[in-house]
Amino acid sequence: MKTLILGSTGMIGANILKQLLETGQKPDLLVRNEQKARKVLTEMGLDLTGCALHTGDVTDPASLKKAMQGMELVYHAAGLPEQWFADPDIFDRVNHQGTRNVLEAARQTSVRRLVYTSTIDVFKANAGEEYTEAVLDPKPRGTHYERSKQKADEAAVEALNNGLDIVFTHPSGLYGPGPLTSPGSNDFIADLINGKVPMLLPGGFPIVFSEDCARGHILAAEKAASGARFILSDRYFSLKDLAEAVKTLRPELKVPGIMPVWFARLFSAAGEVKARLTKRSPMLPAGQLYFLLWQAIPLAERANTQLGWQVTPTEEGLEKTIAFLRMNGKIR
């Protein structure tokens, strides 16, 4: 099947590419800068021979339409997962409007199926409670990132209702092998091992191993009914519990204490004020703290039962991640 990956230099897209290459497939890639993309992907050990690289961007409709000509399957894993930019409107331009551009290009080029990487943040759940794919949050969420993904999800539903075959995936926080430039939990794990975390933040987040997440996307492309949604998540960790899990593999690690919530809020607010003046990212973006304190727990039972999706045991995933970070000089 003729396949195109959007976001192939990100954590999800790069692992989708890796797994497709391992099965002998040669997908096309849409990249913003071919030279940089080749560098990132070859550093992962990927052989791009036979893969056509198209220069473009989700904010450039013409480049999308050109890249999608003749494509049967498109993985839309492109987007901004960060929680802060000096210009917050960039979230809407890339995550929301960019997705609208992808959907329109897919319609115009008669793509047979689009696998859209949404997020767990679009679902409704109270703090601390378990949730499934059953209910989308009808209210705008608390961060620019989340609201942009909500709008993108709504646009995808519109396209689905108008006849485009779309499958939705909803990953939680990623960790594991992938491009070193990708944001995610790897930085926390590396900083923890390197002794650069003086105090743990309150709360936590659900995680999923990067290779498992990519496999979930591929299974969704192959097996899912049109319009189906799949949470791709392993388990929820408080940052303290995650640090303790890392300590089981690195016994010399000293687990830091937990920052009080009131101080975290004060620290974050002060950092946001400074960031608006300096145009540099705060150490603790308000969006990151908001997510950490949500503490809701996504359940991936649908992916398990309908797709046959299985997760790597957390200890094994952490062991592979630490080995990956060590090999790439990120930890001592």
C-alpha positions in Angstrom: 0.0 0.0 0.0 1.4 3.4 -1.0 2.0 5.2 2.3 2.9 8.7 3.4 4.1 9.7 6.9 3.7 13.2 8.1 5.9 13.9 11.2 8.5 11.3 10.4 11.2 13.1 12.5 9.1 13.1 15.6 9.0 10.3 18.2 5.8 8.7 16.9 6.4 9.1 13.1 10.1 8.0 13.3 9.1 4.8 15.0 6.3 4.1 12.6 8.8 4.6 9.8 11.3 2.2 11.5 8.7 -0.5 11.9 7.4 -0.2 8.3 11.0 -0.4 7.0 11.5 -3.5 9.1 8.6 -5.2 7.1 10.1 -4.2 3.8 7.8 -1.2 3.1 9.3 2.0 1.7 6.9 4.8 2.7 7.1 8.4 1.4 7.9 11.1 3.9 6.9 14.8 4.1 9.7 16.8 5.7 10.3 20.4 6.2 14.1 20.2 5.5 15.4 17.1 3.7 19.0 17.4 4.8 18.0 17.7 8.5 15.5 14.9 8.2 18.0 12.6 6.7 20.4 13.4 9.5 17.9 12.8 12.2 16.6 9.5 10.7 20.0 8.1 9.8 21.2 8.8 13.3 18.5 6.4 14.4 20.0 3.8 12.1 17.3 4.0 9.5 18.1 3.2 5.8 16.0 5.6 3.7 16.9 3.9 0.4 13.7 3.7 -1.6 11.8 6.3 0.5 10.8 9.4 -1.4 11.2 12.6 0.7 8.9 15.4 -0.2 9.7 18.9 1.1 6.8 20.6 2.7 4.8 21.3 5.8 1.3 20.9 7.2 0.9 24.7 7.0 1.5 24.5 3.2 -1.5 23.1 1.5 0.1 22.8 -1.9 3.0 20.7 -0.6 0.5 18.4 1.1 -1.5 17.9 -2.0 1.6 17.2 -4.0 3.0 14.7 -1.5 -0.4 12.9 -1.2 -0.8 12.2 -5.0 -1.3 8.5 -5.4 -1.2 7.7 -1.7 -3.5 5.2 -0.2 -2.6 5.5 3.4 -1.4 8.6 5.3 -0.1 8.7 8.9 -0.7 12.2 10.2 1.7 12.3 13.2 2.9 15.8 12.6 2.4 18.5 15.2 3.7 20.5 18.1 3.6 18.5 21.4 5.4 21.2 23.4 3.6 23.2 26.1 5.0 26.6 25.5 5.9 28.9 22.6 6.6 32.7 22.7 3.8 32.9 20.1 1.0 30.7 21.4 -0.9 31.1 18.1 1.5 28.7 16.5 -0.3 25.9 18.2 -3.5 26.7 16.3 -1.6 27.3 13.0 0.2 23.9 13.1 -2.0 21.6 15.2 -5.4 22.8 14.2 -5.2 24.6 10.8 -2.4 22.3 9.8 -4.7 19.3 10.4 -7.4 21.0 8.4 -5.0 21.3 5.5 -4.1 17.6 5.8 -7.7 16.6 5.8 -8.5 18.7 2.7 -5.5 17.4 0.8 -6.5 13.8 1.7 -10.0 14.5 0.3 -8.7 16.1 -2.9 -6.3 13.3 -3.6 -8.7 10.5 -2.7 -6.5 9.0 0.1 -8.1 5.7 1.2 -7.3 5.9 4.9 -5.9 8.6 7.3 -4.5 7.6 10.7 -4.7 10.8 12.8 -2.6 11.1 15.9 -4.8 13.0 18.3 -4.1 13.0 22.1 -5.6 11.7 25.3 -6.2 15.3 26.3 -9.4 15.5 24.2 -11.3 13.2 26.5 -13.4 14.1 29.4 -12.2 13.0 32.8 -12.1 14.4 36.3 -8.8 14.6 38.2 -7.7 11.2 39.4 -10.4 9.1 37.6 -10.0 6.5 35.0 -11.4 7.1 31.5 -11.9 5.5 28.1 -12.6 6.8 24.6 -16.3 7.1 25.4 -16.6 10.9 26.0 -14.9 13.8 24.4 -14.5 16.9 26.6 -17.1 19.5 25.2 -15.4 22.3 27.1 -12.2 24.0 25.9 -9.2 22.7 27.8 -6.8 24.7 29.9 -3.8 25.1 27.5 -3.1 26.4 24.0 -1.8 22.9 23.1 -4.9 21.1 24.3 -7.3 23.5 22.7 -5.5 23.3 19.4 -5.8 19.5 19.5 -9.4 19.7 20.4 -10.1 21.9 17.4 -8.1 19.5 15.2 -10.0 16.5 16.4 -13.3 18.3 15.7 -12.1 19.0 12.2 -11.2 15.4 11.7 -14.7 14.4 12.9 -16.2 16.8 10.3 -14.1 15.1 7.5 -15.1 11.7 8.8 -18.8 12.6 8.6 -18.2 13.8 5.0 -16.8 10.5 3.9 -13.1 10.5 4.7 -11.9 7.2 6.2 -10.1 8.3 9.4 -8.9 6.3 12.4 -8.0 8.2 15.6 -5.1 7.3 17.9 -4.7 8.9 21.3 -1.2 8.4 22.8 -0.2 9.3 26.3 3.3 10.6 27.3 6.0 9.1 25.2 9.3 7.6 26.3 11.8 5.3 24.6 14.0 5.2 21.5 13.4 7.9 18.9 14.9 11.2 17.6 17.0 12.8 20.3 15.4 16.2 19.4 11.9 15.0 20.3 10.4 16.3 23.5 9.1 13.8 26.0 9.8 11.8 29.1 13.3 10.9 28.0 14.7 14.2 29.2 13.2 13.7 32.6 14.7 10.2 32.8 18.1 11.5 31.7 18.1 14.5 34.0 17.1 12.2 36.9 19.9 9.8 36.3 22.4 12.7 35.8 21.4 14.3 39.1 19.9 17.3 37.5 16.5 17.0 39.2 16.8 18.7 42.6 13.1 18.3 43.4 10.3 16.3 41.8 7.2 18.1 40.6 3.8 17.2 42.1 1.5 14.9 40.1 2.3 12.7 37.2 1.3 11.5 33.8 0.5 8.3 31.9 3.2 6.9 29.7 3.6 4.7 26.6 6.8 3.2 25.2 7.5 4.8 21.8 7.8 1.5 19.9 4.5 0.3 21.3 2.8 3.6 20.3 4.1 3.2 16.7 2.9 -0.4 16.6 -0.5 0.8 17.8 -0.7 3.2 14.9 0.1 0.5 12.4 -2.4 -1.9 13.9 -5.0 0.8 13.7 -4.3 1.4 10.0 -4.6 -2.4 9.3 -7.5 -3.4 11.6 -9.6 -0.6 12.8 -13.1 0.4 11.7 -13.4 3.8 10.2 -14.0 6.4 12.9 -12.7 4.3 15.7 -10.6 5.8 18.5 -7.9 4.1 20.4 -6.1 5.2 23.5 -2.5 4.1 23.4 -1.2 4.1 26.9 0.6 1.8 29.3 0.1 3.1 32.9 -0.1 6.2 35.0 2.9 7.2 37.0 3.4 9.9 39.6 6.8 11.4 39.0 7.9 9.9 42.4 6.7 6.4 41.3 8.5 6.9 37.9 11.7 7.9 39.7 11.4 4.9 41.9 10.9 2.7 38.8 14.1 4.1 37.3 15.9 3.6 40.7 15.2 -0.2 40.4 17.5 -0.1 37.3 19.9 2.4 38.7 20.2 1.6 42.4 22.6 4.4 43.1 20.0 7.0 42.1 18.7 9.2 44.9 15.0 10.0 44.5 14.4 13.7 45.2 11.6 15.0 47.4 8.4 16.3 45.9 7.7 20.1 45.4 4.6 21.3 47.2 1.7 22.1 44.9 1.4 25.7 46.1 5.1 26.3 45.4 4.9 24.7 42.0 2.0 27.0 41.1 4.0 30.0 42.3 7.1 29.0 40.5 5.3 28.3 37.3 3.4 31.7 37.4 6.6 33.6 38.1 8.3 31.7 35.2 5.5 32.6 32.8 5.8 36.3 33.6 9.5 36.2 33.0 9.0 34.2 29.8 6.7 36.8 28.4 9.4 39.4 28.9 12.4 37.3 27.7 10.6 35.3 25.0 12.3 32.2 26.4 10.6 29.1 27.6 9.9 29.0 31.4 11.4 26.1 33.4 7.8 25.0 34.3 5.3 26.1 31.7 1.8 26.5 33.1 0.5 23.9 30.6 2.9 21.3 31.9 1.9 21.8 35.5 -1.8 21.8 34.4 -1.3 18.4 32.8 0.7 17.0 35.8 -2.0 17.9 38.2 -4.8 16.4 36.1 -3.8 12.9 37.2 -6.5 11.2 35.2 -5.8 7.6 34.1 -6.5 6.6 30.4 -7.4 3.0 29.8 -6.3 1.2 26.6 -8.6 -1.8 26.8 -10.1 -1.1 23.4 -6.7 -1.2 21.7 -5.9 -4.4 23.6 -9.1 -6.2 22.6 -9.9 -4.8 19.1 -6.3 -4.4 17.7 -4.5 -7.1 19.7 -2.2 -4.3 20.9 0.2 -5.2 23.7 2.6 -3.0 25.7 6.2 -3.7 26.6 6.5 -4.3 30.4 7.5 -0.9 32.0 10.7 -2.2 33.5 11.8 -3.5 30.1 10.8 -0.3 28.4 12.8 1.8 30.9 15.8 -0.5 30.6 15.7 -0.1 26.8 15.3 3.7 27.2 18.2 4.0 29.6 20.4 1.9 27.2 19.3 4.1 24.3 20.1 7.3 26.2 23.5 6.0 27.4 24.4 4.9 23.8 23.6 8.4 22.6 25.6 10.2 25.3 22.6 11.6 27.2 23.4 9.9 30.6 26.6 8.9 32.4 
